[in-house]
Amino acid sequence: MATENGQHHHQLNDDDAPPSAVDQTVADAIAAADIYHSTGTTYLHIDNPLTPNSSDSSNHDANPTGAVVPPISLATTFRQNKPGEPMARNDTNSWGLGYEYSRTMNPTRGAFERAVAAAEKTKYCVAFSSGSAATSAVIHLLCPGEKVLSIDDVYGGTQRYFRKIVNPRMGIDVDFVDFGNEDEVQSKLKSGDRKIKLFWLETPTNPTLKVTCIRSVAALAHEHNALLAVDNTFCSPYFQNPAELGA
């Protein structure tokens, strides 16, 4: 799991997978990053379901203008076939869910999420309006009485949220550690081993640019059957890909 610039990337079990066609679309986008396309253009190699396929004339009705990039959808509400039955479930930008209300699914946001998922080499992406919103969503995966082990040099806004909101108001313990200090890490793990359900890593940190080995922290998280969130302000998937390092 990773949160970067308001995006929350999450690898789920196969039991939670959406329609296989969506998985195949993302897989095709990842496979497009070959020696000819390179990493830099992986983001562009997701088929646009709104672009007509020249070999299928029936598809032209979906995009009468022939736009070659996904249009920006400003709609707040979408017509339903009948109550509880959203339209456009076959649009891969809806992740197989269709559209009913823009807060839950939007064609433009869906296209962005699929592109980021391909860039991150993950199955899914959920985009948020801010990094704070993404952080809050991840924290809500925990229950009262559980614990977060966070990097000590975490972004100031995140640190204040952990100390002033998450701990006193949500009943979730938060401890801070230098993940580069093995003795300190082991001491923290021994004191709250069973309660730690989330490792919160930021690398490079903002603003001091402290770098931590993602693979090492991922190994610790897996060993303790805990989630790992990797946040950062500066590195795009071009330079850092947490999912490939175990996040």
C-alpha positions in Angstrom: 0.0 0.0 0.0 1.3 3.5 -0.8 0.0 7.0 -0.6 1.6 9.6 -2.8 0.3 13.1 -3.5 -3.2 12.2 -2.7 -3.2 8.7 -4.3 -3.8 5.6 -2.3 -2.5 2.4 -3.9 -3.5 -0.9 -2.5 -2.7 -4.4 -3.6 -5.6 -6.7 -2.6 -6.1 -10.5 -2.4 -7.6 -12.2 -5.5 -10.8 -12.8 -3.5 -11.3 -9.0 -3.5 -10.6 -8.6 -7.2 -13.0 -6.7 -9.5 -14.0 -8.1 -12.9 -11.1 -9.9 -14.6 -11.4 -7.6 -17.7 -10.3 -4.7 -15.6 -7.3 -6.7 -14.2 -6.3 -7.6 -17.8 -6.5 -4.0 -18.9 -4.1 -2.9 -16.1 -1.9 -5.9 -16.9 -1.8 -4.9 -20.5 -0.8 -1.4 -19.6 2.1 -2.7 -17.4 3.2 -5.0 -20.2 3.4 -2.0 -22.5 6.5 -0.8 -20.7 8.8 -2.8 -23.0 12.2 -1.7 -24.4 10.4 0.4 -27.1 7.9 2.2 -24.9 10.0 2.5 -21.7 8.7 3.3 -18.2 8.1 6.9 -19.1 5.2 6.1 -21.4 3.5 3.3 -19.5 1.1 5.9 -18.2 -0.2 6.5 -21.8 -0.7 2.9 -22.8 -4.1 2.2 -21.3 -6.8 1.8 -23.8 -9.4 4.5 -23.7 -12.9 2.9 -23.6 -14.4 6.2 -24.9 -12.3 6.1 -28.0 -13.9 4.1 -30.8 -12.2 1.0 -32.1 -11.9 1.4 -35.9 -12.5 -2.4 -36.3 -15.8 -2.2 -34.4 -18.2 0.3 -36.0 -20.7 -0.2 -33.2 -18.2 1.3 -30.7 -18.4 4.7 -32.4 -21.6 5.5 -30.6 -19.7 5.6 -27.3 -17.5 8.5 -28.6 -19.2 10.5 -31.4 -16.5 13.2 -31.3 -13.6 10.8 -31.7 -11.7 12.3 -28.8 -8.4 10.5 -28.4 -8.0 11.4 -24.7 -10.6 10.9 -21.9 -12.8 14.0 -21.7 -13.2 15.8 -18.3 -16.5 14.7 -16.8 -18.1 17.4 -14.6 -21.3 15.5 -14.0 -22.3 15.0 -10.4 -25.1 12.5 -11.0 -25.5 9.8 -13.7 -28.7 8.3 -15.0 -29.4 4.7 -13.9 -31.2 2.0 -15.8 -33.4 1.6 -12.7 -32.8 2.3 -9.0 -29.7 0.6 -7.8 -28.5 -0.4 -11.3 -25.8 2.0 -12.5 -25.0 2.4 -16.2 -21.7 1.8 -18.0 -20.5 -1.2 -15.9 -18.6 -2.2 -19.1 -16.6 1.0 -19.0 -13.2 -0.1 -17.6 -12.7 3.4 -16.1 -15.6 2.6 -13.7 -13.6 -0.5 -12.5 -16.7 -2.6 -13.4 -18.9 -0.7 -11.0 -20.7 1.7 -13.4 -21.5 5.3 -12.6 -24.2 6.7 -10.3 -22.7 9.6 -8.3 -19.4 11.4 -9.0 -18.3 11.1 -5.4 -18.2 7.3 -5.7 -17.1 7.0 -9.4 -16.2 9.4 -12.2 -15.0 8.6 -15.7 -12.1 11.1 -15.6 -11.0 10.1 -12.1 -11.3 6.4 -13.2 -9.0 7.0 -16.2 -6.4 8.7 -13.9 -6.6 5.9 -11.3 -6.0 3.2 -14.0 -3.0 5.1 -15.4 -1.5 5.5 -11.9 -2.1 1.8 -11.1 -0.2 0.9 -14.3 2.6 3.3 -13.4 2.9 1.8 -9.9 2.5 -1.7 -11.2 -0.3 -2.4 -8.8 -3.8 -3.7 -9.4 -5.7 -0.7 -8.2 -5.5 3.0 -7.3 -7.8 5.2 -5.4 -7.3 9.0 -5.9 -8.1 11.5 -3.2 -8.3 15.3 -3.3 -5.4 15.6 -0.9 -2.7 13.6 0.8 -4.4 14.3 4.1 -7.6 12.6 2.8 -5.6 9.6 1.7 -3.8 9.4 5.1 -7.1 9.5 6.9 -8.5 6.7 4.7 -5.6 4.5 5.5 -5.8 5.1 9.2 -9.5 4.1 9.2 -8.4 0.6 8.3 -7.3 0.2 11.9 -9.4 -0.3 15.0 -9.2 1.3 18.5 -6.5 -0.3 20.6 -4.3 -1.1 17.6 -1.0 0.7 16.9 0.9 2.6 14.2 4.7 2.5 14.0 5.7 5.6 12.1 9.0 6.9 10.9 10.2 9.6 13.3 10.9 12.2 10.6 7.4 12.0 9.2 5.8 15.1 7.6 4.7 17.7 10.2 1.1 17.6 9.1 1.0 13.8 9.4 2.8 13.9 12.8 0.3 16.4 14.2 -2.7 14.4 12.8 -1.3 11.2 14.5 -0.6 12.9 17.8 -3.6 15.2 18.1 -6.4 13.2 16.3 -5.6 9.6 15.7 -4.2 8.8 19.2 -6.5 10.8 21.6 -9.7 10.7 19.6 -9.6 7.4 17.8 -7.9 5.3 20.4 -5.1 4.2 18.1 -1.6 4.3 19.5 1.2 5.9 17.5 4.9 5.4 18.1 7.7 7.0 16.2 11.0 5.4 15.3 14.1 5.8 13.2 13.8 2.8 10.8 17.5 3.1 10.1 18.3 2.3 13.7 17.9 -1.5 14.0 18.2 -1.6 17.8 15.6 1.2 18.2 13.3 -0.6 15.8 13.6 -3.9 17.6 12.9 -2.2 21.0 9.7 -0.7 19.6 8.6 -4.0 18.1 9.1 -5.8 21.4 7.1 -3.3 23.4 4.1 -3.3 21.1 4.5 -6.4 18.9 0.9 -7.6 18.8 -0.7 -4.2 18.6 1.2 -2.9 15.6 -1.0 -3.2 12.6 0.4 -0.5 10.4 4.0 0.6 9.6 4.0 4.2 8.3 7.0 5.0 6.2 7.9 8.3 4.5 10.8 8.2 2.1 12.3 10.5 1.1 10.9 12.6 4.0 9.6 16.2 3.7 11.5 18.4 4.0 14.7 16.8 5.2 14.9 14.2 2.4 15.7 11.4 4.8 15.8 8.1 2.8 14.8 4.7 4.3 15.1 1.3 2.7 11.6 0.3 1.7 12.5 -3.3 1.2 13.8 -3.7 4.8 10.7 -2.1 6.4 8.4 -4.1 4.1 10.1 -7.3 5.4 9.4 -6.2 9.0 5.8 -5.4 8.2 5.2 -8.8 6.5 6.9 -10.5 9.5 4.5 -8.9 11.9 1.5 -9.4 9.6 1.0 -5.7 9.4 0.1 -3.2 6.6 2.8 -0.9 5.2 2.0 2.6 3.9 4.7 4.4 2.0 4.2 8.1 1.7 6.3 10.7 -0.1 6.1 14.1 -1.6 9.0 14.2 -4.1 9.4 10.8 -5.9 7.1 9.8 -8.8 6.9 6.1 -9.8 9.6 6.9 -12.4 12.2 7.0 -9.6 10.6 5.0 -6.7 8.1 2.2 -6.9 7.2 0.9 -3.4 5.1 -2.0 -4.7 8.1 -3.5 -6.4 10.0 -3.3 -3.1 7.4 -5.1 -1.0 4.9 -2.4 0.0 
